[in-house]
Amino acid sequence: MLVTLKEILKTAEEKKIATGAFNCPNLESLEAIISAAEELKLPVILQFAECHEPWIPLSLIGPVMVEAAKKAAVPVCVHLDHGETLSYLEEALSIGFTGIMYDGSTLPYEENAENTKKAVSMAKKTGASVEAELGSMGRRESGTGERTGEEDETKIYTDPVLAARFVAETGIDALACSFGTTHGIYLTKPRLDFDVVRRVRQETNGIPVVMHGGSGVSPEGFRESIEAGVRKINYFTYMDKAGGLAAEAYLKELKPGEPVFFSSISMTARDAMREDVKKAMKIFAGNI
């Protein structure tokens, strides 16, 4: 069942949980996410980020995501993650996406706010919801899964007072906050500042907070983040890694001279990603 981001976050708020948002830049990950959500009977957010365009075009995978969401037995939002240009947001909306994220986090405040207001205006025409970001997780903002450390002088933690102004000026439905997470593989334990989340929630009268860079955070870290007010958790790198490790193990188990079939590799990766998604979703929903 295709629903908006706002609808899914409303349910998460009522239950005091977080909904998992998983990127699907290929059919295997799309199948893994939908099947995991249906098995657990939980709402889910399918995402596609602009930085995934070299892997598969939005114009190709987007309609498939929307159709899969419509046929799913659980509520599914189809969401654009890290949309960097208004034209790309417009493309996602024209395909039928029910949520878009405008990422102007590296821009000056005024430019970020102005572009976000335009994104909100665009989304209203189709009934879609809007997520935006204030603050920056640093130089790995693209979310490509590259290895990264925690000592990043380019990180800018979200200012709760400025967040209140941003939310009021733009009319967004969810706010991605920088409070210590990082995109990609964690080389050291992330130092999360949950007070940032709590203060953002207080200053904005309860705006749903989004955690980017969710892969690699401990179950305890997730639980405290959710208690502080995180309602959407973006998770991709470790899901993608689970698929890669499963494919690697499959290839190692082949006997010398045994034929290698890509379809077998992709199905092995799909099944591993489904199990990783299920594990994450259970944690986000309170270990059900």
C-alpha positions as CSV (number, residue, x, y, z in Angstrom):
1,M,0.0,0.0,0.0
2,L,1.5,3.3,-1.1
3,V,1.4,6.0,1.6
4,T,3.2,9.3,2.2
5,L,6.2,9.9,4.4
6,K,4.0,12.0,6.7
7,E,1.6,9.1,7.2
8,I,4.3,6.7,8.1
9,L,6.0,9.1,10.5
10,K,2.6,9.8,12.2
11,T,2.3,6.1,13.0
12,A,5.9,5.9,14.2
13,E,5.2,8.9,16.5
14,E,2.1,7.3,17.9
15,K,4.0,4.1,18.7
16,K,7.2,5.9,19.8
17,I,9.3,3.8,17.4
18,A,11.3,4.6,14.3
19,T,10.5,3.4,10.7
20,G,13.4,2.0,8.7
21,A,14.3,3.7,5.4
22,F,16.3,1.5,3.1
23,N,17.9,2.4,-0.2
24,C,17.2,0.1,-3.1
25,P,19.4,0.9,-6.1
26,N,18.7,-2.5,-7.6
27,L,15.9,-5.1,-7.8
28,E,17.6,-7.5,-5.3
29,S,17.6,-4.9,-2.6
30,L,14.0,-3.8,-3.4
31,E,12.8,-7.4,-3.1
32,A,14.7,-7.9,0.1
33,I,13.2,-4.8,1.7
34,I,9.6,-5.4,0.7
35,S,9.7,-9.1,1.7
36,A,11.2,-8.3,5.1
37,A,8.6,-5.7,5.9
38,E,5.8,-8.0,4.8
39,E,7.1,-10.8,7.0
40,L,7.3,-8.6,10.0
41,K,4.1,-6.7,9.1
42,L,5.8,-3.4,9.5
43,P,5.6,-0.1,7.5
44,V,8.7,0.6,5.5
45,I,10.3,3.4,3.5
46,L,11.9,2.6,0.1
47,Q,14.6,5.1,-0.8
48,F,16.6,6.0,-3.9
49,A,19.4,8.6,-3.6
50,E,20.5,10.9,-6.3
51,C,24.1,9.6,-5.9
52,H,22.9,6.2,-7.0
53,E,22.1,7.5,-10.4
54,P,25.3,6.0,-11.9
55,W,24.2,2.5,-10.7
56,I,20.7,2.7,-12.2
57,P,18.7,5.6,-13.4
58,L,15.8,7.0,-11.3
59,S,13.7,6.9,-14.5
60,L,14.1,3.1,-14.6
61,I,14.0,2.0,-11.0
62,G,11.6,4.7,-9.7
63,P,8.4,3.4,-11.4
64,V,9.3,-0.2,-10.2
65,M,9.6,1.1,-6.7
66,V,6.2,2.8,-6.8
67,E,4.5,-0.3,-8.3
68,A,6.1,-2.5,-5.7
69,A,4.8,-0.2,-3.0
70,K,1.3,-0.3,-4.3
71,K,1.2,-4.1,-4.3
72,A,2.8,-4.5,-0.9
73,A,0.8,-5.9,2.0
74,V,2.1,-3.2,4.3
75,P,2.3,0.6,4.2
76,V,5.2,1.7,2.0
77,C,6.5,5.2,1.3
78,V,8.6,5.7,-1.8
79,H,11.1,8.4,-0.9
80,L,13.8,10.3,-2.7
81,D,16.9,10.4,-0.5
82,H,19.5,13.3,-0.7
83,G,17.9,15.1,-3.7
84,E,20.5,17.7,-4.5
85,T,18.7,19.7,-7.2
86,L,15.1,20.8,-7.5
87,S,14.9,19.3,-11.0
88,Y,15.7,15.9,-9.6
89,L,13.1,16.3,-7.0
90,E,10.6,17.2,-9.7
91,E,11.5,14.0,-11.6
92,A,10.8,11.9,-8.5
93,L,7.5,13.5,-7.9
94,S,6.5,13.0,-11.5
95,I,7.2,9.3,-11.2
96,G,4.9,9.1,-8.1
97,F,7.3,9.3,-5.1
98,T,5.3,10.1,-2.0
99,G,8.3,11.6,-0.1
100,I,11.3,13.7,-1.2
101,M,14.3,14.9,0.7
102,Y,16.0,18.1,-0.4
103,D,19.6,18.1,0.8
104,G,20.9,21.7,1.0
105,S,22.9,21.0,4.1
106,T,26.2,22.2,2.5
107,L,24.6,25.5,1.4
108,P,24.3,28.7,3.4
109,Y,21.2,28.7,5.7
110,E,19.2,31.2,3.6
111,E,19.8,29.3,0.3
112,N,19.0,26.0,2.0
113,A,15.8,27.4,3.4
114,E,14.7,29.1,0.1
115,N,15.3,25.9,-1.9
116,T,13.5,23.8,0.7
117,K,10.5,26.1,0.5
118,K,10.4,25.5,-3.2
119,A,10.6,21.8,-2.6
120,V,7.6,22.0,-0.2
121,S,5.6,23.9,-2.8
122,M,6.4,21.3,-5.5
123,A,5.5,18.4,-3.2
124,K,2.1,19.9,-2.3
125,K,1.0,19.6,-5.9
126,T,1.1,15.8,-5.6
127,G,0.4,15.4,-1.9
128,A,4.0,14.2,-1.2
129,S,5.9,14.9,2.1
130,V,9.2,16.7,2.4
131,E,12.3,16.0,4.5
132,A,15.2,18.4,4.6
133,E,18.5,18.6,6.4
134,L,20.1,21.2,8.7
135,G,23.7,20.7,9.8
136,S,26.1,18.4,8.1
137,M,27.5,14.9,8.7
138,G,30.7,15.9,7.0
139,R,32.6,15.1,3.8
140,R,30.9,11.8,3.2
141,E,27.5,13.4,2.8
142,S,27.0,11.5,-0.5
143,G,26.2,8.3,1.3
144,T,28.1,6.1,-1.2
145,G,29.4,3.7,1.5
146,E,33.0,4.8,1.3
147,R,35.1,4.2,4.4
148,T,35.2,7.0,6.8
149,G,36.5,7.9,10.3
150,E,34.8,9.9,13.0
151,E,37.3,12.8,13.2
152,D,35.8,15.0,10.6
153,E,36.3,18.7,11.0
154,T,33.6,19.4,8.4
155,K,30.8,18.1,10.6
156,I,28.3,20.7,11.7
157,Y,25.9,19.6,14.4
158,T,22.4,20.8,14.1
159,D,21.5,24.0,16.0
160,P,18.1,23.3,17.7
161,V,17.2,27.0,17.8
162,L,18.0,27.5,14.2
163,A,16.1,24.2,13.5
164,A,13.0,25.8,14.9
165,R,13.3,28.7,12.6
166,F,14.0,26.4,9.6
167,V,11.0,24.2,10.3
168,A,8.7,27.3,10.7
169,E,9.9,29.0,7.6
170,T,9.8,25.9,5.3
171,G,6.9,23.9,6.4
172,I,8.7,20.5,6.1
173,D,7.4,17.3,7.5
174,A,10.7,15.8,8.8
175,L,14.1,17.1,9.7
176,A,17.4,15.2,9.2
177,C,19.7,16.2,12.0
178,S,23.4,15.9,12.5
179,F,24.1,14.6,15.9
180,G,27.2,12.3,15.5
181,T,26.4,9.8,12.8
182,T,28.3,9.4,9.6
183,H,27.6,7.9,6.2
184,G,29.5,4.7,5.3
185,I,31.5,2.2,7.4
186,Y,32.3,3.2,10.9
187,L,36.0,2.7,11.8
188,T,35.4,3.9,15.4
189,K,32.4,3.9,17.7
190,P,30.2,6.9,16.8
191,R,29.8,9.5,19.6
192,L,26.1,10.4,19.5
193,D,24.8,13.6,21.1
194,F,21.2,12.7,22.0
195,D,20.6,16.1,23.5
196,V,20.7,17.6,20.0
197,V,17.7,15.4,19.1
198,R,15.8,16.1,22.3
199,R,16.4,19.9,22.0
200,V,15.4,19.9,18.3
201,R,12.2,18.2,19.2
202,Q,11.5,20.6,22.0
203,E,12.2,23.7,19.9
204,T,10.2,22.5,16.9
205,N,7.1,21.2,18.8
206,G,7.9,17.6,18.0
207,I,9.1,17.5,14.4
208,P,10.0,13.9,13.4
209,V,13.8,13.7,13.5
210,V,15.6,11.6,10.9
211,M,18.9,9.7,11.5
212,H,21.2,9.5,8.5
213,G,24.2,7.2,8.7
214,G,22.2,4.7,10.7
215,S,24.3,1.7,9.6
216,G,26.8,0.7,12.2
217,V,25.1,2.3,15.2
218,S,24.7,-0.1,18.2
219,P,21.2,-1.4,19.2
220,E,21.6,0.7,22.4
221,G,22.4,3.8,20.3
222,F,19.3,3.2,18.2
223,R,17.1,2.8,21.3
224,E,18.4,6.0,22.9
225,S,18.0,7.9,19.6
226,I,14.4,6.7,19.3
227,E,13.7,7.6,22.9
228,A,15.1,11.1,22.2
229,G,12.7,11.5,19.2
230,V,14.2,9.9,16.1
231,R,11.3,8.6,13.9
232,K,13.1,7.6,10.7
233,I,16.4,5.8,10.4
234,N,18.2,5.6,7.1
235,Y,20.1,2.3,6.7
236,F,21.9,1.1,3.6
237,T,25.7,0.5,3.9
238,Y,25.6,-2.5,6.2
239,M,22.6,-4.0,4.3
240,D,24.6,-3.7,1.1
241,K,27.7,-5.1,2.9
242,A,25.6,-8.2,4.1
243,G,24.8,-8.9,0.5
244,G,28.4,-8.6,-0.6
245,L,29.7,-10.9,2.1
246,A,27.0,-13.5,1.3
247,A,28.0,-13.4,-2.4
248,E,31.7,-13.7,-1.4
249,A,31.0,-16.8,0.8
250,Y,28.9,-18.4,-2.0
251,L,31.8,-18.0,-4.5
252,K,34.3,-19.5,-2.0
253,E,32.1,-22.6,-1.6
254,L,32.1,-23.4,-5.3
255,K,34.2,-26.4,-6.3
256,P,37.0,-25.9,-8.8
257,G,35.6,-25.7,-12.3
258,E,32.0,-25.4,-11.1
259,P,30.1,-22.9,-13.3
260,V,29.4,-19.5,-11.8
261,F,25.9,-18.1,-12.4
262,F,25.1,-14.4,-11.8
263,S,21.5,-15.2,-10.9
264,S,22.6,-17.5,-8.1
265,I,25.0,-14.8,-6.8
266,S,22.2,-12.1,-6.9
267,M,19.7,-14.3,-5.1
268,T,22.2,-15.2,-2.4
269,A,22.9,-11.5,-1.9
270,R,19.1,-10.7,-1.9
271,D,18.4,-13.3,0.8
272,A,21.2,-12.0,3.0
273,M,20.1,-8.4,2.6
274,R,16.5,-9.5,3.6
275,E,17.8,-11.0,6.9
276,D,19.9,-7.9,7.6
277,V,16.9,-5.6,7.0
278,K,14.7,-7.7,9.3
279,K,17.2,-7.5,12.0
280,A,17.4,-3.7,11.7
281,M,13.6,-3.3,11.5
282,K,13.1,-5.3,14.7
283,I,15.5,-3.0,16.6
284,F,13.8,0.1,15.2
285,A,10.4,-1.2,16.3
286,G,11.5,-2.1,19.8
287,N,12.8,-5.7,19.2
288,I,9.4,-7.1,18.4
